[in-house]
Amino acid sequence: MRTGAYLDEFDFAIAQAKIIYPEADHSLLAQADAFKVIKDGKLVDQEVPDASSPAGRLRGVK
């Protein structure tokens, strides 16, 4: 899936949540981000692997 399509689908899912839960605090939904992860019960930015780590070296491989 293209990155743009993934982001469109993510935005669509957030819009659905706003309709399904109209009483929810929509400012909390605004914090959702397709590139965040849940860590210790909080939304945080994903950590980018160090280029010297095995995961970091694989990032450039296609």
C-alpha positions as CSV (number, residue, x, y, z in Angstrom):
1,M,0.0,0.0,0.0
2,R,1.3,3.4,-0.9
3,T,2.1,5.7,2.1
4,G,-0.4,8.2,0.9
5,A,-3.1,5.6,0.8
6,Y,-2.2,4.4,4.3
7,L,-2.5,7.9,5.6
8,D,-5.8,8.4,3.9
9,E,-7.1,5.2,5.5
10,F,-5.8,6.3,8.9
11,D,-7.6,9.7,8.6
12,F,-10.8,7.9,7.5
13,A,-10.6,5.7,10.6
14,I,-10.3,8.7,12.8
15,A,-13.3,10.3,11.1
16,Q,-15.3,7.1,11.7
17,A,-14.3,7.2,15.4
18,K,-15.6,10.7,15.7
19,I,-19.0,9.6,14.2
20,I,-19.3,6.4,16.3
21,Y,-18.3,8.3,19.5
22,P,-19.7,11.8,19.1
23,E,-19.5,12.3,22.9
24,A,-15.7,11.6,22.9
25,D,-13.3,14.5,23.3
26,H,-12.3,15.0,19.7
27,S,-9.2,16.9,20.8
28,L,-7.9,13.6,22.1
29,L,-8.5,12.0,18.7
30,A,-6.6,14.9,17.1
31,Q,-3.5,13.6,19.0
32,A,-3.6,10.3,17.1
33,D,-0.9,10.0,14.5
34,A,-0.2,7.1,12.1
35,F,3.4,7.3,13.0
36,K,3.1,7.1,16.8
37,V,3.2,4.0,18.9
38,I,1.7,3.2,22.3
39,K,4.4,2.9,25.0
40,D,3.5,2.6,28.7
41,G,-0.1,3.6,27.9
42,K,0.9,6.8,26.1
43,L,1.2,7.9,22.4
44,V,4.8,8.6,21.6
45,D,6.8,9.1,18.5
46,Q,8.4,6.0,17.0
47,E,12.1,5.6,17.7
48,V,14.2,5.7,14.6
49,P,16.8,2.8,14.8
50,D,20.4,3.9,15.0
51,A,22.1,3.4,11.6
52,S,24.7,1.2,13.2
53,S,22.0,-1.2,14.6
54,P,20.8,-4.2,12.5
55,A,17.3,-2.6,12.1
56,G,18.8,0.7,11.1
57,R,21.0,-0.9,8.4
58,L,17.9,-2.6,6.9
59,R,16.0,0.7,6.5
60,G,17.9,1.5,3.3
61,V,17.4,-2.0,1.8
62,K,14.6,-2.3,-0.8
